[in-house]
Amino acid sequence: MSTFSRGKRTWFIILMVILAIILMEAGLRLVHFVTHLGEKEVPDSKMLLSPYKDKPWAEQYWTEMHQREIRYEPYYGWSLKEFNGQYVNIDSNGLRQTFNPVFSDSEPPETLFVFGGSTIWGGGSRDDYTIPSWLSRLLNEKGHPIFVVNYGTTGHVFTQEVIRLMMALRAGHRPDYVVFYDGTNEVYSAYQAGVAGTFQNVERTRERLRQVDAYEHVSIGLGEILRDNSMIYRAVRKFVSFFTGSPDRREAAAEYTDQDLRRLAGEIRRAYAESAQLLDYLAKKYDFEYICFWQPVAFLEDSLGQEERNSDKRINDRSLAALFAYAHDSVSANPTPRSSDITDALANRSGSVYVDFCHITEDGNKTVASRMASIIEKELLGHEQTGDN
């Protein structure tokens, strides 16, 4: 066969491959169009869950949720950029808007800082119905003039929160009380990395920070284009997800033995306790009271409704469920000072409350905040009233 003939054959094969890809993409788009005929495009599938389905604000809320952007922050990693929406508002310091009553200038309120991950930030809830907003509403209704600040940040673990508190203190912000709401990200980040004491998506962060050459930049750009626009790419991701449980990668601890998971749970507790020691030092140094809550999560519920169970495929991950249970047992058996286990706060819920394995509805936030407010009133505000330190 001549060189010219081989060249023609090569180009013919290339053109056939390109044509096959085009036809496959067109076919998948046609199937998607037919199977979703008459359905309205939604910004997030969560708005189809019963807690949001008939809410007139749901579509705008979930649209705003997907318009948020993160920014790098020294020392504690990242926060959210300033954003102004109808239901989601973030100020220039990365703090989400929180409901607070109007206070008299002659009687300034005390200040309560609330730290946590996205569950405290309020994933799934409008500004005025996050846990910090409910805390402000409930505590003030109980006769405690308190101004609440929501320092919750998506993906943050306890150590990052303590560092962010330290940076706020260094900047001159002085709280009277500080509340931490954790557990989910401590366990999940350890499950991702296979080790405790790290933050979420650490490997992805390292990859993004790694210096790359021009070819890798092109590769990354093409990957993002495919992710956003290619039906073939989405189909492959779903296929991989079906067999691995994750569309991108398998979490490091997913294949751990039961013994390994128990060991990792103990490491989670120790890392948490060590950060709590730093928090205790800061409280004494800067004269504030604090309490740490270990939060509810779907894995620790005795029963889940079918809609709750179907809301997140991770709920069916037995290894992740075991790690949450072992970490909870370890923390409960060795509690840190000034801590409170409220993992059962949603035990008497009616209807769907969980919208994935950790985020809950606005009504769920109210239930959890009510439990927290009662403990805060007893453990923190009660101390002040009796003169105890």
HELIX and SHEET records of a PDB file:
HELIX    1   1 THR A    3  THR A   35  1                                  33    
HELIX    2   2 SER A   45  LEU A   48  5                                   4    
HELIX    3   3 SER A   50  LYS A   53  1                                   4    
HELIX    4   4 ALA A   58  MET A   65  1                                   8    
HELIX    5   5 SER A  118  TRP A  121  1                                   4    
HELIX    6   6 ASP A  127  TYR A  129  5                                   3    
HELIX    7   7 ILE A  131  GLU A  141  1                                  11    
HELIX    8   8 PHE A  158  ARG A  170  1                                  13    
HELIX    9   9 THR A  184  ALA A  193  1                                  10    
HELIX   10  10 VAL A  202  LEU A  209  1                                   8    
HELIX   11  11 ALA A  214  ASN A  229  1                                  16    
HELIX   12  12 MET A  231  THR A  244  1                                  14    
HELIX   13  13 ASP A  258  TYR A  286  1                                  29    
HELIX   14  14 ALA A  298  LEU A  300  5                                   3    
HELIX   15  15 GLN A  306  ASN A  310  1                                   5    
HELIX   16  16 LYS A  313  ASN A  316  5                                   4    
HELIX   17  17 ARG A  318  ALA A  333  1                                  16    
HELIX   18  18 GLU A  362  ILE A  376  1                                  15    
HELIX   19  19 GLU A  377  LEU A  381  3                                   5    
HELIX   20  20 GLY A  382  THR A  386  1                                   5    
SHEET    1   A 2 ILE A  70  GLU A  73  0                                        
SHEET    2   A 2 GLY A  77  LEU A  80 -1                                        
SHEET    1   B 2 PHE A  83  ASN A  84  0                                        
SHEET    2   B 2 ASN A  89  ILE A  90 -1                                        
SHEET    1   C 5 ILE A 146  ASN A 150  0                                        
SHEET    2   C 5 GLU A 110  GLY A 116  1                                        
SHEET    3   C 5 TYR A 177  ASP A 182  1                                        
SHEET    4   C 5 GLU A 289  TRP A 294  1                                        
SHEET    5   C 5 SER A 339  ASP A 341  1                                        
END                                                                             
